[in-house]
């Protein structure tokens, strides 16, 4: 040991002459149980500790800078982005990650076993990219083969990029509409693909195509079929006159080089599933009159009242019927008219907010005064009663009632 220590204490020049590279070190001697232990501690620059605030700030900065692009890539390309609650303990996080990985590994094992046996296998959570999916799509593209075979419906699954209901069979990928269709395909895939499939997918020019409002406008001067009426509403309504409802250009489709507009998104999706059922309808000879917008002020007085104030007037009359107000020393008819007028002003949506609040306070005061008569009728004693034995507030309400005898209720 002394010989080794003496060699270590040689000068750098001697080490260079001996073909050694000199590294500055500290020689630390520790004596324990009559044995000498020595450690070589190289001189290193001081770096921040791995969990220091400086390092954490740098990590957080890089995380916020790149996380959006990373999340978008994995969600779009691989569909394997799994969110885990980081507020939990490290043990909980580790257990969660372990269970997620085990589930994925099990799905991969099931996939490999089914493919080896020549069966159909689910491809969910296998990180298949959109490019790979497009290259290996089967004869039905992104249309559900089960819905086409069982119901004759064209269910386009390209509206979602998820592969939750997708499967592989004979080295091709197929997308299904729901879990029910996926289960059917996994059990007996051979009856849903050629040559046993009952219905082949129509050629691309025979498939319905959804259009946006801008695309419909670009087709001008081409007009919609059925003079713009919704074919789905008309046929489902048993082709009655009442079922002739105009369509909306927001819900449009092109089929067999013809343009169709629909009443709603639901009717559009129905047409996209069964275009052959709705596309070649004939309109009746008698059609509804063309609907043109009419100014409210151009209507006759009865129509103006019906379209403008009917709802508010019905609410006011309903309040009068439920409350049955009677203002002191006024007739029931005049009280009802005052109540309706005040109610209409208090709930006029076109009036400023402060004016509506003012009339609501007046309506509350009118209602309070109308309640004086039934209150006094219940609380008025048949014989004279000393003030201390009268109900609380009775004298004040009686005085208020008498003060309204000569009052003009036009303040409402």
Secondary structure, 3 states (H helix, E strand, C coil): CHHHHHHHCCCHHHHHHCCCCCCCEEEEEEEECCEEEEEEEECCCCCCCCCCHHHHHHHHHHHHHHHHHHHHHHHHHHCCCCCCCCCCCHHHHHHHHHHHHHHHHHHHHHHHHHHHCCCCEECCCCCCCHHHHHHCECCCCCECHHHHHHCCCCCEHHHCCCCCCEEEECCEEEECCCHHHHHHHHHCHHHCCCCCCCCCCCCHHHCCEEECHHHHHHCCCCCCHHHHECHHHHHHCCCCHHHCCECEEEEEEEECCEEEEECCHHHHHHHHHCHHHHCCCCCCCCCCCCCCCCCHHHCCHHHHHHHHCHHHHHHHHHHHHHHCCCCCCCCHHHHHHHHHHHHHHHCCCCCCHHHHHHHHHHHHHHHHHHHHHHHHHHHCCCCCCCHHHCCCCHHHHHHHHHHCCCCCHHHC
